[in-house]
Amino acid sequence: MKEPVGILAAVCHLPAHKRSVKELFQEEGITLSSEIAARLGIEQVPIRNGETASNMAVAAAREALQLANVDPMQVEVVVEYSIMPQEYLVPVWNMSNKVQAEVGATKSFVVGFSGGGSSNFMVALSSAVAMLSENDSMKTALLVTGDTTIPGNRILNPADPVTVMGDGSSAVVLQRGAPGGVVLDTELWSDGSNHDICYIPGGSLIHPDDINLYRMQLDKARYDAFPKGETLRRMSDKLLERAGVKFSDLACVLCSNISSEDEAAMQHAFEGNVSAVCASNRESHGHLQGTDFPLNYLSLIESGSVKQGDYVLGVSHGMGATAAVSLIRC
Amino acid sequence: MNANIGILEANYYLPSTKKTLSQIFEDEEKPVEAFAANVDFEKDIGIEALHVARSETAADLAINAAKLTMAKSGIDPKEIDLIIDFTSIPEDYVAPTWSAAGQVQQEIGATRAFATAINTGGCAAYQTTLKVATSLMSANDRYNTALLIAGDKTPEFNHNYFPITVVSDGGSAVILKKNMTKRRILGVEVATVGRLHDMWIIPGIHNRKPEDVGGKFPRWLHVCGDIQRFNKELIPINLFMFRKVMLGVLKQVGKKMQDVSFFVYPTFSAWDLKAFCEAFGVPPEKLTMGGLHHGHLQETDMVVGYVDAINAGRIKDGDLVMLATNGAGFSWGASLIQH
């Protein structure tokens, strides 16, 4: 019997400075109608004030290791799950190397993931759990991200806004034998025909020098057509059956903080079981990419609405197009 | 770890267009820094020509390699459970937001697969990806077959990676499968020295300088190496780190250096291959040497060296093969394959 892998600590490190969605729409020259405001359900988002994505990631990583009471030298792997472009071009550079050096996790190696959008966190989670459970020499993993939005590109798809993106970072310490937060299983899915549903065309090989194309672009028609709720529910049912857990056994479901419209689709797919912390965090923080899940998980634990042994399902869909579901036993 | 995960098939794709090294050096910017090693970078590198993609995109190179490998293996694309892109330089669109993994999934019809990308390790991304892929397959009954893919296309005037190497364009693919009796992956060891993270970077368009706009070279897409730090901080630890990962993987599986029948090592340069052989007492007949005629192919070097050695009959049944490399970040990786 393999020893389970669980979450020892999770931390979000967010800029103290916040800006209202109303201001951001004004700044980006987009009209914020009451219909759009209601569909988004976001009041304000944290915005960096000089901090870099990697510095925020380092801060989150340090806090998480301290909270977990884990010596950085015990970390065997640093797993990075960012979504937005970093200080230098990925994959030649990746902030995980800097995090490793800055926190002093000198015995570790680093892994980063691309292309999964908001599902990247669960891809990282699944991979880290697999490495810890299958390699005797590995016991502790540090998962980390820092995402800062491209300036002037906080509103995704200005013609028909889908979400408002904030800046933030998070870190999660996983350990084999951890008493709680056990990651029981993760189901991952991708649809390659939608690989270009959302991407940044400029500053890349295809459009090397057009700074105007250095913006996250979304094909809204294809995004809307992608059956997010149905896909995630189907994956969840499959995962729950594999784990021998009934849907009615779940304490709640955690989804990404994309918009109230997206959450409504998730509530519909998951029979109204999406936790209230998701709406609350969405209103106050907007969409924080891979940090949405750690933020919602922390809020759920802090709310006291789940007890040890309760099952929580994390669901996420992202560009790629990808979808991911993780089952956690608190 | 499931010890029966092995390499079912591997192959690579190189664009047919070639450019001579003298033409590369004539076309590209001349490095001004001095290289600590006692060699003439241009004369002693041992590479004569490079493969250069014209209209093909980086993803095309990966797709071509994947299709060749799939055809050679004879497996149905629907058998593939995982696709992992291990490309180590920028792809067609900006990462980590986008990766070519989904496009490959679509093009080969691997409709059951989950596609993702690993974006760390530089040329050692192959080893990092082997570590993750074998762990995922071992931990999950539902992952039986994985396709690892890479496609590298350098910007037109950035084939000169002074002081390390000169780089070709190309793609590679490897199919991993459970229940293999040969070509089993016995172990993988990876190590990272994160303090060297900013020694080898590509700035990106968000770091573009006004003087770079409109010039011949889109420098924001070109690799920038800090040669002084390279000389002072990387060269002194490089062989130590190679020893660490190679001994590490041997220890993992209870083998010794003398048990290794063949080494696959990157084709950075003739002097680098010589230094590796001398440091570890590896005779030339036990090492990939012929790959220099392709030029250096980033993380794909591991696949090219391995495939070429098998095709040339240099790896035989029963051989224990060590694949070892280093890469940006900086990372070092070693894996052992039992034939």
Interface residues (C-beta under 8 A of the other chain):
Chain A: V78 E80 S82 I83 M84 P85 Q86 E87 Y88 L89 V90 P91 V92 W93 N94 S96 N97 K98 V99 Q100 A101 E102 A105 T106 S108 F109 V110 V111 G112 F113 S114 G115 G116 G117 N120 V123 S126 S127 V129 A130 M131 S133 E134 N135 S137 I150 L188 W189 S190 D191 G192 S193 N194 H195 D196 C198 Y199 I200 P201 G202 G203 S204 L205 I206 P208 D209 I211 Y214 M216 M319 G320 A321 T322
Chain B: M1 N2 T57 A58 D85 T87 S88 I89 P90 E91 D92 Y93 V94 A95 P96 T97 W98 S99 A100 A101 G102 Q103 V104 Q105 Q106 E107 A110 A113 F114 A115 T116 A117 I118 N119 T120 G121 G122 A125 T128 K131 V132 T134 S135 L136 S138 A139 N140 K153 P155 V190 A191 T192 V193 G194 R195 L196 H197 D198 W200 I201 I202 P203 G204 I205 H206 N207 R208 V213 P218 W220 L221 V223 Q252 A328 G329 F330 S331
